[in-house]
Amino acid sequence: MNSGFKTLLLWGVLFLAVVLIIRMGNQWRVSVTEVPYSEFERNLEDKKIQKLTIRGKEIEGERLLEDGKVERFSTTGPELDTNFSQKLKDLGVTEYKFLPLKDDGLLDSVLPWIPMILVGILLIIFMRNLQVGGGKALSFGKSRARLLKDEDRGKVTFKDVAGLPEAKEELQEIVEFLRDPKRFQKLGGRIPKGVLLMGAPGTGKTLIAKAIAGEANVPFFTISGSDFVEMFVGVGASRVRDLFTQARKAAPCLIFIDEIDAVGRHRGAGLGGGHDEREQTLNQLLVEMDGFEGKEGVIMIAATNRPDVLDPALLRPGRFDRRIVVPRPELKGREDILRVHAAKLKMGEDVDLSVIARGTPGFVGADLENLCNEAALNAARKDKDKIEMSDFEEAKDKVIMGAERRSVVMNSKEKETTAVHEAGHTLVAKLIPGTDPVHKVTIIPRGLALGLTMQLPEEDRHSMTSKSANDAIAILMGGRVAEEIMFSEVTTGAGNDIERATELARKMVTEWGMSPLVGPINLSNKEEHVFLGKDFGKSREISEDTAKMIDEEVKRILTENYRRARQLLKDNADKLRRLATALTERETLDGSQIDEVIGSNLVGAGAA
């Protein structure tokens, strides 16, 4: 039965039920008084009867009461025939009629029950449509895990996962164990009970779990951490039990829980003593993973980007035996990922994926997939047959800097101020040796910014030196300094620059030990309470003197780099002016155009 017919049937039944209820309501609405037959005879003799309907022994009519009101009554007496009509006329009853006896057929017997039957049908239809996940209405304790079918499992394999060689190697061993457990068990080893995938959002944790499902020829249950917890107490724990019951029946099998931090956070962090529904769910999960019964053959894979908030009991060996980091891809990894996505695209001969990979440091797999898609959309908008390198460049600028907002019209003064601001960033970055090359500078509004200066590193970096941190702060201050030099006034355009510079300086002092005065000590407090939030949940466990020292050191670092940027721009004021003029005229300059404008005679090196 298709959904359209079911909907039509539902509305038809509902309409019929309403009509019958209204009809019966009209019958029930009239109040009828049951009186003895002797009283009816007295009223008849007293000429108080006005109307009569006679059907065999059943008599209904209207009579006049003492207060002058008319009352509807009914009575049962001996069967009256039509010869009684003359007596009625003599007693003043002018409105009367004799009706034939009723034949109580099947319809008359069933009719009073029809509304109740229709209401029951409606209730059954309503309950059948209240399906949650794979269970019927009110089946709250049933697991919402989805068992992937064979055709779904084979869609993604390890061939579709690129840029994660170490993670693939670790998980390939899990797949081989499921395929041939005796190979490992003959030496006394046991199958790992759990694998935790940790990494930033978009690095491919869910993708690699799907690849395991495609590689391992075993049942694969998938569920999200948030699917366990409901407002009803005990539902989450019941769903965990049901999930593992299904898994044990299908063993050997895999269970994948995405975003496990939704249910696996630290216990005891709540204000009410910590015994809430989420913690009951976590307790049941811990028991199922490592209880008294052996669960050989059931491997649980979980993914999270917040391993720091997980309960320690969940992370110990015997539950999650392996913790696999899914990192941001390196240069070679980014190129491999681009090749996987580019295999589905029609690309021109000028596209060089290695160049694109070098220009996208810090990009994760999701970013690179989005980059390829944006390039394809960009080429389609221009009615091209193939995707060219210029399409990838435009897509990269859009992903990194945001979409152009050419509808934002700046007046000449704002445009000039923005050009000077971005020229300040660019020139300071060019004047300080060892900084990342300036890839592009623009005064076309992108995203939330009126202008942007983009630097791209020549190689991947995994740490930051004290010099590079100071250089970054000086470059951030370059925009505000340029405004002061050129206009002798400042604008709000440097608000975000100052915020980022302050955050960087505070990390140098409190986390990275880069302040000679404070020393190599970590004074940051990242402890968070689940229900209080970041701001209210943090406690400052440092003295007032230390806090004052930190503030003074942060201010010193910011001030020194501010003066440093100011000196560099004052010594090269003519180049600042030329660069700002070129930006005002052209709106966007790339690295080679910047070099043409400012030339090679730069004054000062700006050592930190």
C-alpha positions as CSV (number, residue, x, y, z in Angstrom):
1,M,0.0,0.0,0.0
2,N,1.6,3.2,-1.1
3,S,1.8,6.3,1.2
4,G,-0.6,8.3,-0.9
5,F,-3.4,5.8,-0.6
6,K,-2.7,5.3,3.1
7,T,-3.0,9.1,3.6
8,L,-6.3,9.2,1.7
9,L,-7.7,6.3,3.7
10,L,-6.7,8.0,6.9
11,W,-8.5,11.2,6.0
12,G,-11.6,9.3,4.9
13,V,-11.8,7.3,8.1
14,L,-11.3,10.5,10.1
15,F,-14.1,12.3,8.2
16,L,-16.5,9.4,8.7
17,A,-15.8,9.3,12.4
18,V,-16.5,13.0,12.8
19,V,-19.8,12.8,10.9
20,L,-21.0,9.8,13.0
21,I,-20.0,11.4,16.2
22,I,-21.8,14.7,15.3
23,R,-24.9,12.7,14.3
24,M,-25.0,10.7,17.5
25,G,-24.2,13.8,19.5
26,N,-27.3,15.5,18.1
27,Q,-29.4,12.5,19.2
28,W,-27.9,12.5,22.7
29,R,-28.1,16.3,23.1
30,V,-32.0,16.3,23.5
31,S,-32.9,15.5,27.1
32,V,-35.9,13.0,27.4
33,T,-37.6,12.3,30.7
34,E,-38.8,8.7,31.3
35,V,-42.2,8.7,33.1
36,P,-44.5,5.9,34.2
37,Y,-47.5,5.1,32.0
38,S,-49.9,6.0,34.7
39,E,-48.5,9.5,34.8
40,F,-48.8,9.7,31.1
41,E,-52.5,8.8,31.4
42,R,-53.1,11.6,34.0
43,N,-51.4,14.1,31.8
44,L,-53.5,13.0,28.9
45,E,-56.7,13.4,31.0
46,D,-55.6,16.8,32.1
47,K,-55.0,17.8,28.5
48,K,-51.3,18.6,29.1
49,I,-50.1,16.4,26.2
50,Q,-49.2,18.4,23.1
51,K,-47.4,16.1,20.7
52,L,-47.1,12.3,20.5
53,T,-45.2,9.7,18.5
54,I,-46.5,6.2,19.0
55,R,-44.5,3.1,17.9
56,G,-46.1,0.0,19.3
57,K,-45.5,0.1,23.1
58,E,-43.0,3.0,22.9
59,I,-44.6,6.4,23.3
60,E,-42.6,9.7,23.0
61,G,-44.0,13.3,23.1
62,E,-44.1,16.7,24.7
63,R,-46.1,17.7,27.7
64,L,-46.9,21.0,29.5
65,L,-45.5,21.4,33.0
66,E,-47.0,23.4,35.9
67,D,-44.6,26.3,35.4
68,G,-45.6,26.6,31.7
69,K,-42.4,24.9,30.3
70,V,-42.6,22.2,27.7
71,E,-40.8,18.9,28.5
72,R,-40.0,16.0,26.2
73,F,-40.9,12.6,27.7
74,S,-41.1,8.9,26.9
75,T,-43.0,6.0,28.4
76,T,-43.8,2.4,27.7
77,G,-47.3,0.9,28.0
78,P,-49.8,-1.4,26.3
79,E,-49.6,-1.5,22.6
80,L,-51.9,1.2,21.1
81,D,-53.5,1.0,17.7
82,T,-54.9,3.6,15.3
83,N,-58.4,3.4,17.0
84,F,-56.8,5.3,19.9
85,S,-56.6,8.4,17.6
86,Q,-60.2,9.4,18.2
87,K,-59.6,9.5,22.0
88,L,-56.5,11.7,21.4
89,K,-58.6,14.1,19.4
90,D,-61.2,14.3,22.1
91,L,-58.5,15.0,24.7
92,G,-57.1,17.9,22.6
93,V,-54.0,16.2,21.1
94,T,-53.8,17.5,17.6
95,E,-50.2,16.5,16.7
96,Y,-49.8,12.8,16.8
97,K,-48.5,10.0,14.5
98,F,-48.4,6.2,14.6
99,L,-45.1,4.7,13.3
100,P,-44.4,1.1,12.3
101,L,-42.4,-1.1,14.6
102,K,-38.6,-0.9,14.1
103,D,-36.8,-3.9,12.6
104,D,-33.5,-4.1,14.6
105,G,-31.2,-5.2,11.8
106,L,-27.5,-5.7,11.8
107,L,-26.8,-2.1,10.9
108,D,-28.8,-0.8,13.8
109,S,-26.9,-3.1,16.2
110,V,-23.5,-2.1,14.9
111,L,-24.1,1.6,14.4
112,P,-23.6,2.7,18.0
113,W,-20.2,0.9,18.0
114,I,-18.9,2.4,14.8
115,P,-17.3,5.6,16.3
116,M,-15.4,3.5,18.8
117,I,-14.2,1.2,16.0
118,L,-13.1,4.1,13.9
119,V,-11.2,5.7,16.9
120,G,-9.4,2.3,17.4
121,I,-8.4,2.2,13.7
122,L,-7.1,5.7,13.9
123,L,-5.1,4.9,17.0
124,I,-3.5,1.8,15.4
125,I,-2.6,3.9,12.3
126,F,-1.1,6.6,14.5
127,M,1.0,4.1,16.5
128,R,2.3,2.4,13.4
129,N,3.5,5.7,12.0
130,L,5.3,6.6,15.2
131,Q,8.4,4.7,14.2
132,V,11.7,5.8,15.7
133,G,14.9,4.5,14.0
134,G,14.2,0.8,13.4
135,G,11.7,0.3,16.3
136,K,8.0,1.0,16.8
137,A,6.5,3.7,19.0
138,L,7.2,3.3,22.7
139,S,10.1,0.9,21.9
140,F,12.5,3.4,23.5
141,G,14.9,0.8,24.8
142,K,15.7,-0.7,21.4
143,S,19.0,0.1,19.9
144,R,19.1,2.6,17.0
145,A,22.2,1.0,15.5
146,R,22.0,0.4,11.7
147,L,23.3,-2.8,10.3
148,L,25.0,-2.1,7.0
149,K,24.0,-4.3,4.2
150,D,26.4,-6.0,1.9
151,E,25.9,-3.5,-0.9
152,D,26.5,-0.6,1.4
153,R,29.7,-2.1,3.0
154,G,31.4,-2.5,-0.3
155,K,31.0,1.1,-1.4
156,V,34.1,2.4,0.5
157,T,37.3,0.5,0.9
158,F,40.9,1.3,1.9
159,K,41.6,2.3,-1.7
160,D,39.3,5.3,-1.1
161,V,41.3,6.4,2.0
162,A,44.4,8.4,1.3
163,G,46.9,10.4,3.3
164,L,46.6,8.2,6.5
165,P,49.2,5.4,6.0
166,E,49.8,4.7,9.8
167,A,46.1,4.6,10.6
168,K,45.3,2.3,7.7
169,E,48.1,-0.1,8.7
170,E,46.8,-0.3,12.3
171,L,43.2,-1.0,11.1
172,Q,44.3,-3.4,8.4
173,E,45.5,-5.6,11.2
174,I,42.0,-5.5,12.8
175,V,40.5,-6.6,9.5
176,E,42.9,-9.4,9.1
177,F,42.2,-10.6,12.6
178,L,38.5,-10.8,11.8
179,R,39.2,-12.7,8.6
180,D,41.7,-15.2,10.1
181,P,41.7,-15.0,13.9
182,K,43.5,-18.3,14.3
183,R,46.6,-16.7,12.7
184,F,46.9,-14.5,15.8
185,Q,45.4,-16.7,18.5
186,K,47.8,-19.6,17.9
187,L,50.5,-17.5,19.7
188,G,48.2,-16.7,22.6
189,G,47.0,-13.3,21.5
190,R,43.5,-12.1,21.8
191,I,41.5,-9.9,19.5
192,P,41.5,-6.1,20.5
193,K,38.2,-5.1,22.1
194,G,38.1,-1.5,21.0
195,V,39.8,1.0,18.7
196,L,39.5,4.7,19.4
197,L,40.0,7.0,16.4
198,M,41.2,10.5,17.5
199,G,41.7,13.5,15.3
200,A,40.5,17.0,14.2
201,P,37.1,17.3,12.5
202,G,37.3,16.4,8.8
203,T,40.5,14.2,9.0
204,G,38.6,11.1,7.8
205,K,37.7,9.2,11.0
206,T,34.2,8.2,9.8
207,L,35.5,7.5,6.3
208,I,38.1,5.1,7.6
209,A,35.5,3.3,9.7
210,K,33.4,2.9,6.5
211,A,36.4,1.5,4.8
212,I,36.8,-1.1,7.5
213,A,33.2,-2.2,6.9
214,G,34.0,-2.5,3.2
215,E,37.1,-4.5,3.8
216,A,35.9,-6.9,6.6
217,N,33.4,-9.4,5.5
218,V,31.6,-9.3,8.8
219,P,28.4,-7.6,10.1
220,F,28.9,-3.9,10.8
221,F,26.7,-1.9,13.2
222,T,26.9,1.9,13.1
223,I,25.4,4.4,15.5
224,S,26.0,7.9,16.8
225,G,26.8,8.6,20.4
226,S,23.8,11.0,20.7
227,D,21.4,8.2,19.7
228,F,21.8,6.5,23.1
229,V,20.7,9.3,25.4
230,E,17.0,10.3,25.7
231,M,15.1,12.3,28.3
232,F,13.7,9.1,29.8
233,V,15.9,7.6,32.5
234,G,17.4,4.2,31.7
235,V,16.7,4.4,28.0
236,G,20.4,4.8,27.1
237,A,21.5,1.9,29.2
238,S,18.8,-0.3,27.7
239,R,19.9,0.7,24.2
240,V,23.5,-0.2,25.0
241,R,22.4,-3.7,26.2
242,D,20.2,-4.2,23.2
243,L,23.1,-3.2,20.8
244,F,25.5,-5.7,22.4
245,T,22.9,-8.4,22.4
246,Q,22.5,-8.0,18.7
247,A,26.2,-7.8,18.2
248,R,26.9,-11.0,20.1
249,K,24.4,-12.9,18.0
250,A,26.1,-11.7,14.9
251,A,29.7,-12.2,16.2
252,P,32.3,-11.8,14.8
253,C,31.2,-8.3,14.0
254,L,32.1,-4.6,14.3
255,I,30.3,-1.8,16.2
256,F,31.1,1.8,15.1
257,I,30.1,4.6,17.5
258,D,30.6,8.1,15.9
259,E,31.1,11.1,18.2
260,I,31.5,8.9,21.3
261,D,32.2,12.0,23.5
262,A,28.4,12.6,23.5
263,V,28.0,9.7,25.9
264,G,31.6,9.0,27.1
265,R,32.4,12.3,29.0
266,H,33.9,12.4,32.5
267,R,31.6,11.1,35.2
268,G,30.8,13.2,38.2
269,A,31.0,16.6,36.5
270,G,27.4,17.5,36.9
271,L,25.9,19.7,39.6
272,G,23.4,17.1,40.8
273,G,25.9,14.5,42.0
274,G,26.7,13.1,38.6
275,H,24.1,10.3,38.5
276,D,22.3,11.4,35.4
277,E,21.0,9.5,32.3
278,R,24.2,10.0,30.3
279,E,26.4,8.5,33.1
280,Q,24.1,5.5,33.4
281,T,24.5,4.9,29.7
282,L,28.3,5.2,30.1
283,N,28.3,2.8,33.0
284,Q,26.4,0.2,31.0
285,L,28.8,0.7,28.1
286,L,31.8,0.1,30.3
287,V,30.2,-3.1,31.7
288,E,29.4,-4.4,28.2
289,M,32.9,-3.7,27.0
290,D,34.6,-5.4,29.9
291,G,32.2,-7.3,32.1
292,F,32.4,-10.8,33.6
293,E,31.3,-12.4,30.4
294,G,33.7,-12.7,27.5
295,K,32.6,-10.8,24.4
296,E,35.2,-12.4,22.0
297,G,34.5,-11.5,18.4
298,V,32.8,-8.1,19.0
299,I,35.1,-5.2,18.2
300,M,34.0,-1.6,18.9
301,I,35.4,1.3,16.9
302,A,34.7,4.8,18.2
303,A,35.6,8.2,16.8
304,T,36.0,11.6,18.6
305,N,37.7,14.9,18.1
306,R,37.6,15.5,21.9
307,P,39.6,12.7,23.5
308,D,40.5,15.0,26.4
309,V,36.9,14.9,27.8
310,L,36.5,11.1,27.7
311,D,36.2,9.2,31.0
312,P,39.5,7.5,32.0
313,A,37.7,4.2,32.6
314,L,36.7,4.2,28.9
315,L,40.3,4.6,27.7
316,R,42.1,1.9,29.7
317,P,43.4,-1.3,28.1
318,G,40.8,-4.0,27.9
319,R,38.2,-1.5,26.6
320,F,39.8,0.7,24.0
321,D,43.1,-1.3,23.5
322,R,44.2,0.9,20.7
323,R,44.1,4.7,20.3
324,I,44.8,5.7,16.7
325,V,45.6,9.3,15.9
326,V,44.1,10.4,12.6
327,P,46.3,13.5,11.9
328,R,46.1,16.3,9.4
329,P,47.7,15.0,6.2
330,E,51.3,16.0,5.2
331,L,52.2,17.3,1.8
332,K,52.4,13.8,0.3
333,G,49.2,12.9,2.0
334,R,47.3,15.9,0.7
335,E,48.5,15.1,-2.9
336,D,47.2,11.5,-2.5
337,I,43.9,12.8,-1.2
338,L,43.6,15.2,-4.1
339,R,44.2,12.4,-6.5
340,V,41.4,10.3,-5.0
341,H,38.9,13.2,-5.4
342,A,40.3,14.3,-8.8
343,A,39.7,10.9,-10.3
344,K,36.0,11.8,-10.4
345,L,36.7,15.2,-12.1
346,K,37.4,16.2,-15.7
347,M,40.6,18.2,-15.4
348,G,42.7,20.2,-17.9
349,E,46.3,19.4,-18.7
350,D,47.5,22.5,-16.8
351,V,46.3,21.2,-13.4
352,D,49.2,20.3,-11.1
353,L,48.0,18.6,-8.0
354,S,51.4,18.8,-6.3
355,V,51.3,22.6,-6.6
356,I,47.8,22.6,-5.1
357,A,48.9,20.4,-2.3
358,R,51.8,22.7,-1.5
359,G,49.4,25.7,-1.4
360,T,47.0,24.0,1.1
361,P,49.0,23.4,4.3
362,G,46.8,22.5,7.3
363,F,43.9,21.3,5.0
364,V,42.2,18.1,6.1
365,G,40.5,15.6,3.9
366,A,37.1,17.3,4.1
367,D,38.7,20.7,3.1
368,L,40.4,19.1,0.1
369,E,37.2,17.4,-1.0
370,N,35.4,20.8,-0.7
371,L,38.2,22.5,-2.7
372,C,37.8,20.0,-5.6
373,N,34.1,20.5,-5.5
374,E,34.3,24.3,-5.5
375,A,36.8,24.2,-8.4
376,A,34.3,22.0,-10.4
377,L,31.4,24.4,-9.6
378,N,33.6,27.4,-10.6
379,A,34.4,25.8,-14.0
380,A,30.7,24.9,-14.5
381,R,29.7,28.5,-13.9
382,K,32.0,29.6,-16.6
383,D,30.7,26.9,-19.0
384,K,34.1,25.2,-19.3
385,D,34.5,21.7,-20.6
386,K,37.3,21.0,-18.2
387,I,38.5,22.2,-14.8
388,E,41.6,24.4,-15.1
389,M,44.3,25.5,-12.7
390,S,42.8,28.9,-12.4
391,D,39.6,27.3,-11.1
392,F,41.5,25.6,-8.4
393,E,43.2,28.9,-7.4
394,E,39.9,30.7,-7.2
395,A,38.4,27.8,-5.2
396,K,41.4,27.9,-2.8
397,D,41.0,31.6,-2.2
398,K,37.3,31.1,-1.5
399,V,37.9,28.3,0.9
400,I,40.8,30.0,2.8
401,M,39.7,33.7,2.7
402,G,35.9,33.3,2.1
403,A,33.7,34.2,-0.8
404,E,34.1,37.6,-2.4
405,R,31.5,40.2,-1.4
406,R,31.6,42.6,-4.3
407,S,28.1,43.8,-3.4
408,V,29.8,45.7,-0.4
409,V,30.5,49.1,-1.8
410,M,33.2,51.0,0.1
411,N,33.7,54.8,-0.4
412,S,37.0,56.1,-1.5
413,K,38.2,56.8,2.1
414,E,37.4,53.3,3.4
415,K,39.0,51.8,0.3
416,E,42.2,53.8,0.9
417,T,42.3,53.0,4.6
418,T,41.8,49.3,3.9
419,A,44.5,49.3,1.3
420,V,47.0,51.0,3.7
421,H,46.0,48.5,6.4
422,E,46.7,45.4,4.2
423,A,49.8,47.0,2.8
424,G,51.1,47.3,6.3
425,H,50.7,43.6,7.0
426,T,52.3,42.7,3.6
427,L,55.3,45.0,4.0
428,V,56.1,43.9,7.5
429,A,55.9,40.2,6.4
430,K,58.3,41.0,3.5
431,L,60.7,43.0,5.6
432,I,61.1,40.3,8.4
433,P,63.4,37.5,7.1
434,G,62.3,33.9,7.6
435,T,58.5,34.5,7.5
436,D,56.1,32.7,5.3
437,P,55.9,34.2,1.8
438,V,53.0,36.5,1.0
439,H,50.8,34.6,-1.4
440,K,48.1,37.2,-2.1
441,V,46.8,40.5,-0.7
442,T,43.3,41.9,-1.5
443,I,41.0,44.7,-0.5
444,I,38.0,43.0,-1.9
445,P,35.7,42.1,1.1
446,R,35.8,38.4,1.7
447,G,33.8,36.6,4.5
448,L,33.6,39.1,7.4
449,A,36.8,41.0,6.5
450,L,37.1,44.1,4.3
451,G,40.6,43.0,3.2
452,L,43.0,40.0,3.6
453,T,46.7,39.3,3.5
454,M,47.4,35.6,2.9
455,Q,50.7,33.9,3.7
456,L,51.4,30.3,2.7
457,P,54.3,28.4,4.2
458,E,56.8,26.7,1.8
459,E,56.7,23.5,3.9
460,D,54.7,21.8,6.6
461,R,55.5,22.9,10.2
462,H,54.7,21.1,13.4
463,S,56.0,23.6,15.9
464,M,56.6,27.3,16.4
465,T,59.8,29.0,17.6
466,S,59.9,32.0,19.9
467,K,61.2,34.1,16.9
468,S,58.3,32.9,14.6
469,A,55.8,33.8,17.3
470,N,57.2,37.3,17.7
471,D,57.3,37.7,13.9
472,A,53.6,36.7,13.6
473,I,52.7,39.3,16.3
474,A,54.7,42.0,14.5
475,I,52.9,41.2,11.2
476,L,49.5,41.4,12.9
477,M,50.4,44.8,14.3
478,G,51.6,46.0,10.8
479,G,48.0,47.0,9.8
480,R,47.4,49.3,12.8
481,V,50.9,50.8,12.6
482,A,50.4,51.6,8.8
483,E,47.1,53.5,9.6
484,E,48.9,55.6,12.3
485,I,51.8,56.5,9.9
486,M,49.7,57.4,6.9
487,F,46.6,59.0,8.6
488,S,47.7,59.8,12.1
489,E,44.6,58.0,13.3
490,V,43.3,54.5,13.8
491,T,40.2,52.5,12.9
492,T,38.3,49.5,14.2
493,G,39.8,47.4,11.3
494,A,42.6,46.2,13.6
495,G,40.3,44.7,16.2
496,N,40.7,41.1,15.0
497,D,44.5,41.5,14.5
498,I,44.9,42.8,18.1
499,E,42.8,39.9,19.5
500,R,44.8,37.3,17.7
501,A,48.1,38.9,18.7
502,T,47.0,39.1,22.3
503,E,46.0,35.4,22.3
504,L,49.4,34.4,20.8
505,A,51.3,36.5,23.3
506,R,49.4,35.0,26.2
507,K,50.1,31.5,25.0
508,M,53.8,32.4,24.8
509,V,53.7,33.4,28.4
510,T,51.3,30.9,30.1
511,E,51.7,27.7,27.9
512,W,54.9,27.7,25.9
513,G,57.3,29.1,28.6
514,M,58.7,31.8,26.2
515,S,58.8,34.5,28.8
516,P,62.2,34.9,30.6
517,L,60.4,36.6,33.6
518,V,57.7,34.0,34.1
519,G,59.8,31.1,33.2
520,P,59.1,27.6,31.9
521,I,55.8,27.0,33.7
522,N,52.3,26.2,32.5
523,L,49.9,28.7,34.0
524,S,46.9,28.0,31.7
525,N,43.9,26.3,33.1
526,K,41.9,24.2,30.5
527,E,39.8,22.3,33.0
528,E,36.1,22.5,32.0
529,H,32.9,21.4,33.8
530,V,30.3,19.9,31.5
531,F,27.3,21.8,32.8
532,L,29.0,25.1,33.8
533,G,30.6,25.8,30.4
534,K,34.0,27.1,29.6
535,D,33.8,30.5,31.2
536,F,32.2,29.6,34.6
537,G,33.8,26.2,34.8
538,K,37.4,27.5,34.8
539,S,39.2,28.3,38.0
540,R,42.2,30.5,38.2
541,E,44.7,28.8,40.5
542,I,47.4,31.4,40.4
543,S,48.2,34.3,42.8
544,E,47.4,37.9,42.1
545,D,51.1,38.7,41.8
546,T,51.6,36.0,39.2
547,A,48.5,37.2,37.3
548,K,49.9,40.7,37.3
549,M,53.3,39.4,36.1
550,I,51.5,37.5,33.2
551,D,49.6,40.6,32.1
552,E,52.8,42.7,32.2
553,E,54.7,40.2,30.1
554,V,51.9,39.9,27.6
555,K,51.8,43.7,27.3
556,R,55.6,43.8,26.9
557,I,55.6,41.3,24.0
558,L,52.8,43.2,22.2
559,T,54.4,46.6,22.7
560,E,57.9,45.5,21.6
561,N,56.5,44.0,18.4
562,Y,54.3,47.0,17.8
563,R,57.4,49.3,18.0
564,R,59.3,46.9,15.8
565,A,56.6,47.0,13.1
566,R,56.4,50.8,13.4
567,Q,60.2,51.2,12.9
568,L,60.2,48.9,9.8
569,L,57.3,50.8,8.2
570,K,58.7,54.2,9.0
571,D,62.0,53.3,7.4
572,N,60.1,52.1,4.2
573,A,57.3,54.6,4.1
574,D,57.7,55.2,0.4
575,K,57.2,51.5,-0.3
576,L,54.2,51.4,2.0
577,R,52.7,54.3,0.0
578,R,53.4,52.6,-3.4
579,L,52.0,49.3,-2.3
580,A,48.8,51.0,-0.9
581,T,48.3,52.9,-4.1
582,A,48.7,49.7,-6.2
583,L,46.2,47.9,-4.0
584,T,43.7,50.8,-4.4
585,E,44.0,50.6,-8.2
586,R,44.2,46.8,-8.7
587,E,42.3,45.6,-5.6
588,T,44.3,42.3,-5.6
589,L,48.0,41.6,-5.8
590,D,49.8,38.2,-5.9
591,G,53.3,37.5,-4.7
592,S,55.1,38.4,-7.9
593,Q,53.1,41.7,-8.3
594,I,54.0,42.7,-4.7
595,D,57.7,42.2,-5.5
596,E,57.4,44.4,-8.6
597,V,55.7,47.2,-6.7
598,I,58.0,47.4,-3.6
599,G,61.3,46.5,-5.4
600,S,64.3,45.1,-3.8
601,N,65.8,48.0,-1.8
602,L,64.3,47.2,1.6
603,V,65.5,48.9,4.7
604,G,65.8,46.9,8.0
605,A,65.6,43.3,8.9
606,G,63.5,43.5,12.1
607,A,65.2,40.9,14.2
608,A,63.1,39.8,17.2
